[in-house]
Amino acid sequence: MPTYKLTYFPVRALGEPIRFLLSYAEIPFEDDRFDREDWPKIKPTTPYGQVPVLEVDGKKVAQSSAISRYLAKQCGLAGKDDWEALLIDATVDTIHDVRAKLAAFHYEEDETYKATKRKVADEVVPFYLERLDAQVKDNGGYFVGGALSWADLTFVAILDYLNFMNGSDLIEKYENLKQLKEKVLNVPAIKTWKMPTYKLTYFNITGLAEPIRYILHQSGIKFEDRRLTFEEWPQYKNDMPLGQVPVLEIDGKPHPQSRAVCRLLARQNNLAGSSNEESYTIDAVVDTIDDLRQAISQYHWEKEPAAKEKLKANVDTKLPFILQKLNARVQKEGGYFVNGKLSWADLFYTAVSEMFSGLLETDVNKDYPELKKLVEKVRSLPNIKAYLESRPKTAF
Ligand SMILES: N[C@@H](CCC(=O)N[C@@H](CS)C(=O)NCC(=O)O)C(=O)O
């Protein structure tokens, strides 16, 4: 297999269709995104003073459409005959015409010209988009021949850039283009490649991070599970947005607050309900469980005997009251907390009830058959089961 290196600015724009095609073709490549200040140094080394440049076994080639067409031919995305290849080329050229209209005003510095060029784009771009949308409708959900081609990949890959220049979502009104976008982003090789990187920082205990770990594992998301020792913590504390953990970094951006993180991941992975009302019910269940978590952890960490006694009495009242309500809910809702289907409330409870049992040194679910069944069901979900078998053994 030849070696491939793609050189481009650290943005998607014209590099992205090539990245989509290399990913679709499962061709490993070096994704060289250079810093802008290095451009004057790089420019003279490129064939025509422009990027993207693809190097194949060290041979440099420029022009993004030519490169895309070359790669598409190698992975069956260039049409089944010359006629289809022509229609694909015509579509890609049209997409680049749209790009040129948007770029004309976006990069214009003179405000008067900018306004005139924006006006032109506002008239011409919808004209093109209507036709592109109809083209997808008439061709079985793709631009050409009822099958995926590099025109589809190019459109979806470059759309973020077009939207950025336009200042809003260009395809909001175009149902066929919206469906095309979903289809392309769900092509397995593209989906995997586009997946963000995740890094979770917490201590080497279950605690507040465990529901996040459950949701990530259940959703099949790979992540770095960074577990700090308590001795290491002081040197990391100041780097955390709120001086606390867990913190989930997504593509390097830190996200604090464990339940907000759970909710974000749950929404992205269909675990947060399918209506506002369902999402609310899930949140309410989680908040109820968290009331209990707070009572148990306050009691556990309290050192002063009299205060501890009081907190123990609080747990002794709250625990049966809340668990009995939760048990009844699972019975009524068909084996899960909400509407007979798995949600992040089920994952949350399974993760934290295990901690309750650890802290209180008794199986808290033992007198609540519905909760016990729910926890067993969640623990035997294939991804969760695999995680439980491989995770570090911790005190709680
Ligand atoms: N509401 C926050 C609470 C976070 C929290 O209390 N984290 C504790 C660990 S469980 C922590 O970072 N403690 C160390 C510190 O505050 O220095 C969340 O849910 O993420």
The ligand as an ORCA input file, in Angstrom:
! r2SCAN-3c Opt
* xyz 0 1
  N     -21.331     18.754     40.968
  C     -20.039     18.238     40.599
  C     -19.342     17.774     41.874
  C     -17.923     17.334     41.612
  C     -17.207     16.896     42.867
  O     -17.711     17.048     44.004
  N     -16.001     16.310     42.667
  C     -15.155     15.872     43.741
  C     -14.862     14.368     43.594
  S     -16.321     13.406     43.804
  C     -13.803     16.568     43.622
  O     -13.375     16.958     42.537
  N     -13.111     16.706     44.730
  C     -11.779     17.256     44.765
  C     -11.757     18.722     45.093
  O     -12.820     19.390     45.202
  O     -10.630     19.219     45.270
  C     -20.220     17.076     39.604
  O     -21.269     16.395     39.644
  O     -19.338     16.866     38.750
*
